[in-house]
């Protein structure tokens, strides 16, 4: 939307207020994005980490039937 579509002319104080809110909102979203990136970067999950997590007791390769070998 353009400013032309607004029926009211904004005062310079209103423009300043809008600019401040835009920067504050951008700072909040930027901080959230930075936190998410840091969380993902701080906890790299590798195959070794997943194998040590205790899930291998429930699923073993001996319990998975081999579909290619037919008796």
N, C-alpha and C positions, 0 to 999 in steps of 0.2 A: 504494500500500500504506500502510496505517495502521501506527502503532507498535503497535497492538493485535495485529497479525498476527505480530509478533516475539515469540518465546518468552522473550527475555532483556530484562531492564530495563537500559537504558543508564545509565551513571554520568554525572554532570554534566560530567566531564572529556571523556567521549566525545561529548556534545552539543557542547561547545566545539570539539573536534577536527573534527566533521562540519561545523559552521558555517564554520570556517576553510577547510576544503577546498572548500566550496561557493563561498566568495568568491574563492579563488584560481583555481578552475576558471572562474568567471565572468570574472575578470580576464584570463585567458589567451584565452578565446573572444572577449572584447571587443577585445583587442589585435589578434587575427587579423582580426576583422571591420573594425576601423579601418584596418589595413594594406591590406586588399582595397579598401576605399572610397577610400583615398588613391591606390592604384595606378590605379583606374578614373578618378578625377578628374584625375590628373596627365597622363594620356595620352588626350586627347580626339581621336578619329579623325573627321575631317570628310571630305567628298568631295574636297576639295583635297589633303589629306594622302594619301588613297588614290590619287589620280591621279598624284601626284608619286613614288609608291613604285616605279615602274618596271614595273608590271604592264600598262601600256597598250601596250607593245611587242608583247606576246603576243596581245592581243585588240584588234583595231581594229574600228571600226564598218563599215569597208569589207569586212571579211572575214565579217561576219554577214549571211547572206542575208535579204532582205526577203520574208517569206512572203505579204504582201498583194499584192505586184506579180507578176502572172502574165504571162509573155511571150506 
